[in-house]
Amino acid sequence: MAKASTPKVEKKGGSSKGSGLFAVIAIISCIIVGILVWKFIMGAPSNFENAEEMINNGAEAGHPIPGNYLAMVYKGGYVVPVLMGLFLMAVVFSIERLFVLNRASGNGNVEAFVKKVQAQIAAGNIAEAMAECDKQQGTVANVVKAGLLKYEEVKREGFDSERAEAAIQQEIEEATSLEMPMLEKNLVIISTLVSIGTLCGLLGTVTGMIKAFSALGAGSTPDSAQLANGISEALINTATGISTSTIAIIAYNSFTSKIDKLTYSIDEAGFTITQTYRRMRARANSI
């Protein structure tokens, strides 16, 4: 058993390093893309009324063309590209976790697989149950197969029920500890985006309101253009921050619920394995 588990540990370690590298690259890429989109797409001269001045003289962006939402978002200020980067992160990591968790679920429905395996284990068809695990090829199947292999081992050794139950449970826990980190990887990033998105949106709101109140206090006649820009900046940043947090919290809750479901399926199958061994020993002792 020790020889069989060594490649699994190395495999998970390599996958963990690859996932960590992906996270770093994804974060940097999302921030860069957010800045480029804000600067060159939303801030394109064609989106503003003084397009010729911006192109010929390098003037600052003036009033957005009426109905041009790209220009309106651009006027949200320097917090916008940061919020856009965070929004992209929430989308990218949600897609990445969705792909990983779908792959971890294996082939077919997990609940149907667990019920089928439970029935085969209860009937003493261990070989058939392991064959089903090979077909499923998911996280639950990997852990259940590890428990079944330990079941066969303790059965050959003739362990009593208490020792066998402890050995099988330990094997299942060790197999689970190898599988679960990959499922929970990057969830901390998604959960962090919930708070960061809200805080950055609030920061943009505050800076926008500062500009708005500065326009109100400038001289005897308030600068209506600056006032409008300040309010627009505040609202745009608020909306972007809320959108980022909303996507992140929905994704986080959805993924944690799916992981809990996989863990529950493992516990169900593990309980069936230990109880089957206990019944088998009880029948052997009664003969």
QUIBELVEN-V573861 format. One record per pair of residues at least 24 apart in sequence whose ideal C-beta (glycine too) atoms are under 10 Angstrom apart, sorted by the first residue. I is the first residue (numbers start at 1). GAP is how many residues later the second one is. D is the distance in whole Angstrom. If there is no record, write none. Layout:
BEGIN
i: {I/I}
gap: {GAP/GAP}
d: {D/D}
END
This chain:
BEGIN
i: {1/1/1/1/1/1/4/4/5/5/5/5/5/8/8/8/8/8/8/9/9/11/11/12/12/12/12/12/13/13/15/15/15/15/16/16/16/19/19/19/19/19/19/20/20/22/22/22/22/22/23/23/23/23/23/23/23/23/26/26/26/26/26/26/26/27/27/27/27/27/27/27/28/29/29/29/29/30/30/30/30/30/30/30/30/30/30/31/31/31/31/31/31/31/32/32/32/33/33/33/33/33/34/34/34/34/34/34/34/34/34/34/35/35/35/35/35/35/36/36/37/37/37/37/37/37/37/37/38/38/38/38/38/38/38/38/38/38/38/38/39/39/41/41/41/42/42/42/42/42/42/42/42/42/42/42/42/43/43/43/43/43/43/43/44/44/44/44/45/46/46/47/47/47/47/47/48/48/62/63/63/63/64/64/69/72/72/72/72/72/73/73/73/73/73/73/74/75/75/75/75/75/75/75/76/76/76/76/76/76/76/76/76/76/76/76/76/77/77/77/77/77/77/77/77/77/77/77/78/78/78/79/79/79/79/79/79/79/79/79/79/79/79/79/79/80/80/80/80/80/80/82/82/82/82/82/82/82/82/82/83/83/83/83/83/83/83/83/83/83/83/83/83/83/84/84/85/85/86/86/86/86/86/86/86/86/86/86/86/86/86/86/87/87/87/87/87/87/87/87/87/88/89/89/89/89/89/89/89/89/89/90/90/90/90/90/90/90/90/90/90/90/90/90/90/90/90/91/91/91/91/92/92/93/93/93/93/93/93/93/93/93/93/93/94/94/94/94/94/94/94/94/94/94/95/96/96/96/96/97/97/97/97/97/97/97/97/97/97/97/97/97/98/98/98/98/100/100/100/100/100/100/100/101/101/101/101/101/101/101/101/101/101/102/102/103/103/103/103/104/104/104/104/104/104/104/104/104/104/104/104/104/105/105/105/105/105/105/105/105/105/105/106/106/106/106/106/106/106/106/106/106/107/107/107/107/107/108/108/108/108/108/108/109/110/110/110/110/110/110/110/110/110/110/110/111/111/111/111/111/112/113/113/113/113/113/113/114/114/114/114/114/114/114/114/114/114/114/115/115/115/117/117/117/117/117/117/117/117/117/118/118/118/118/118/118/118/118/119/120/120/120/121/121/121/121/121/121/121/121/121/121/122/122/122/122/122/123/124/124/124/126/126/126/126/126/127/129/129/129/129/133/138/138/138/139/139/139/139/139/139/139/139/139/139/139/139/140/140/140/140/140/140/140/140/140/140/141/141/141/142/142/142/142/142/143/143/143/143/143/143/143/143/143/143/143/143/143/143/143/143/143/144/144/144/144/144/144/144/144/144/145/145/146/146/146/146/146/146/146/146/146/147/147/147/147/147/147/147/147/147/147/147/148/148/148/148/149/150/150/150/150/151/151/151/151/151/154/154/155/155/155/158/158/159/159/160/160/160/161/161/161/161/161/161/161/161/161/162/162/164/164/164/164/164/164/165/165/165/165/165/165/165/165/166/167/167/168/168/168/168/168/169/169/169/169/171/171/172/172/172/172/172/172/172/173/173/175/175/176/176/176/176/176/179/179/179/180/180/180/180/183/183/183/183/183/183/184/184/184/186/187/187/187/187/187/188/189/189/190/190/190/190/190/190/190/190/190/191/191/191/191/191/191/191/192/192/193/193/193/193/193/193/193/194/194/194/194/194/194/194/194/194/194/195/195/195/196/196/196/196/197/197/197/197/197/197/197/197/197/197/198/198/198/198/198/198/198/198/199/199/200/200/200/200/200/201/201/201/201/201/201/201/201/201/201/201/202/202/202/202/202/203/203/204/204/204/204/204/204/204/204/204/205/205/205/205/205/205/205/205/206/206/207/207/207/208/208/208/208/208/208/208/209/209/209/210}
gap: {145/148/149/152/170/173/142/145/141/166/169/170/173/134/138/166/167/170/171/165/169/167/171/165/166/167/169/170/165/168/85/166/167/170/165/166/169/77/81/162/163/166/167/165/166/70/71/74/163/164/66/69/70/73/162/163/165/166/62/63/66/67/70/160/163/58/59/61/62/65/66/162/57/56/59/60/63/54/55/56/57/58/59/60/61/62/63/50/51/53/54/55/57/58/49/53/56/48/51/52/55/59/46/47/48/49/50/51/52/53/54/55/43/45/46/47/49/50/45/48/33/36/37/43/44/47/48/51/32/35/36/38/39/40/42/43/44/45/46/47/35/42/29/32/33/26/27/28/29/30/31/32/33/34/38/39/42/27/28/30/31/32/37/38/24/26/27/30/26/24/25/24/25/26/27/28/26/27/163/162/165/166/165/168/167/157/160/161/163/164/159/160/163/164/166/167/162/133/153/154/155/157/158/161/128/131/132/153/156/157/158/159/160/161/162/163/164/127/130/131/134/152/153/155/156/157/159/160/126/129/155/121/122/123/124/125/126/127/128/129/154/157/158/161/162/120/124/153/156/157/160/114/115/118/119/121/122/155/158/159/113/114/117/118/120/121/153/154/155/156/157/158/160/161/156/160/115/159/106/107/110/111/113/114/115/154/155/157/158/159/161/162/106/110/153/154/156/157/158/160/161/156/100/101/103/104/107/108/155/158/159/99/100/103/104/106/107/153/154/155/156/157/158/159/160/161/162/153/156/157/160/94/97/92/93/94/96/97/100/154/155/158/159/162/92/96/99/153/154/156/157/158/160/161/156/89/90/93/94/86/87/88/89/90/92/93/154/155/157/158/161/162/153/156/157/160/39/82/83/84/85/86/155/37/38/81/82/153/154/157/158/160/161/36/156/34/35/36/79/33/34/35/36/37/38/75/76/78/79/154/155/158/31/32/33/34/35/36/153/156/157/160/27/29/30/31/32/33/34/35/36/156/28/29/30/31/34/24/27/28/29/30/33/27/26/28/29/30/31/148/151/152/154/155/156/29/150/153/154/157/24/25/27/28/31/152/156/26/27/30/148/150/151/152/153/154/155/158/150/153/154/24/27/28/31/148/151/152/155/156/26/150/151/153/154/155/157/158/153/28/152/156/26/27/30/148/151/152/153/154/155/156/150/151/153/154/157/153/152/155/156/25/26/29/147/150/25/140/143/144/147/136/41/124/127/36/37/39/40/41/43/44/120/123/124/126/127/36/39/121/122/123/124/125/126/128/129/124/125/128/33/34/36/37/124/28/29/30/31/32/33/34/35/36/37/119/120/122/123/124/126/127/28/31/121/122/124/125/126/128/129/30/124/25/26/27/28/29/30/32/33/124/24/25/26/28/29/119/122/123/125/126/127/24/121/125/128/26/24/25/123/127/122/123/125/126/129/123/127/122/125/126/123/126/118/122/118/121/125/113/114/116/117/118/119/120/121/124/116/119/109/110/113/114/116/117/105/106/108/109/110/112/113/116/108/107/110/102/105/106/108/109/101/102/104/105/99/102/94/95/97/98/99/101/102/93/97/91/95/86/87/90/91/94/83/84/87/79/82/83/86/72/73/75/76/79/80/71/72/75/69/64/65/68/69/72/64/59/63/57/58/59/60/61/62/63/65/66/57/58/60/61/62/64/65/56/60/51/52/54/55/56/58/59/50/51/52/53/54/55/56/57/58/59/50/53/54/45/48/49/52/43/44/45/46/47/48/49/50/51/52/40/43/44/46/47/48/50/51/42/46/37/40/41/44/45/33/35/36/37/38/39/40/41/42/43/44/32/35/36/39/40/34/38/29/30/31/32/33/34/35/36/37/28/29/30/31/32/33/34/36/28/31/26/27/30/24/25/26/27/28/29/30/24/25/26/24}
d: {9/7/7/7/8/10/9/8/8/9/8/8/8/9/9/10/8/6/9/10/7/9/10/10/5/8/7/7/10/10/10/9/6/9/7/7/7/9/8/9/7/5/7/8/9/9/9/7/9/8/10/10/8/9/8/6/10/6/9/7/5/7/7/9/9/8/10/10/6/9/9/8/9/9/8/9/8/8/5/8/8/4/5/9/9/6/9/8/7/9/4/8/8/8/9/8/10/9/8/7/6/10/8/5/7/8/4/3/8/8/6/9/10/10/4/8/8/7/8/10/9/10/10/10/8/6/9/9/10/8/6/9/10/9/5/4/9/9/6/9/9/7/7/10/9/9/9/5/7/9/6/4/9/9/8/9/9/8/8/10/5/9/10/10/10/8/8/9/10/9/9/4/9/10/7/10/8/9/9/7/9/9/10/9/10/10/6/10/10/7/9/10/6/10/9/8/9/10/9/6/10/6/6/8/7/10/7/9/7/5/8/8/4/5/10/9/7/7/6/7/8/9/9/9/5/9/8/7/9/8/10/6/8/10/6/4/9/10/6/9/8/9/5/8/9/10/7/8/7/7/7/9/10/6/10/9/8/9/9/10/10/7/5/6/9/7/9/6/10/9/4/6/9/6/7/9/10/9/10/6/6/5/10/6/9/8/8/10/5/9/10/8/9/7/6/9/6/5/10/7/9/9/7/8/10/6/9/9/8/10/8/9/7/5/9/10/7/9/5/8/9/4/4/9/9/7/10/9/7/9/9/10/10/10/5/9/6/5/8/10/8/8/10/10/10/7/10/7/8/8/4/9/9/8/9/9/7/10/10/9/9/8/6/7/9/7/7/9/9/5/9/10/8/8/8/9/10/7/7/10/8/8/9/10/9/10/6/9/6/5/7/10/8/10/9/9/8/9/10/10/6/4/8/10/9/8/10/7/6/9/9/7/9/10/5/7/8/10/8/9/7/10/9/8/4/5/2/7/7/5/9/10/7/6/6/7/9/10/8/7/10/9/10/10/8/7/9/6/9/10/7/7/10/5/10/10/8/10/7/9/10/8/7/7/9/8/9/7/9/8/10/9/5/9/10/6/6/9/10/9/10/8/6/9/9/10/9/6/8/9/10/7/6/9/5/9/10/9/9/10/10/10/9/7/8/8/5/6/10/9/5/9/6/10/8/6/8/9/7/9/7/6/6/9/9/9/9/9/9/9/10/9/9/8/9/9/8/10/5/8/8/7/9/6/9/9/8/10/9/10/6/9/10/5/6/9/7/10/10/9/6/9/8/6/10/9/6/9/9/4/5/10/9/6/9/9/10/9/5/10/8/8/8/9/9/7/10/5/8/9/8/8/10/6/7/10/8/4/9/9/9/10/6/4/10/7/10/9/7/6/9/5/8/10/9/7/10/9/10/9/8/10/5/8/8/6/9/7/10/7/7/9/9/9/8/8/10/7/9/9/10/7/5/9/9/5/8/9/9/10/10/7/5/8/9/7/10/10/9/5/9/7/7/10/9/10/10/7/6/5/10/7/7/9/9/7/9/10/7/9/8/4/10/8/9/9/9/9/10/9/8/6/9/9/9/10/9/8/9/8/9/8/10/8/5/7/9/9/8/7/9/9/6/6/7/8/9/9/10/9/5/8/10/6/5/10/7/10/7/8/9/5/10/10/9/8/10/6/7/8/4/9/9/9/8/5/9/9/5/5/10/9/7/10/8/9/10/9/8/8/9/8/5/8/8/3/4/8/8/6/9/10/6/7/8/5/10/9/10/8/9/8/8/6/8/10/10/9/5/5/8/6/2/6/9/7/8/10/8/8/7/10/7/8/7/7/9/7/2/7/10/7/7/8/5/8/9/5/5/10/8/8/9/7/8/8/7/3/3/7/8/6/8/9/5/10/9}
END
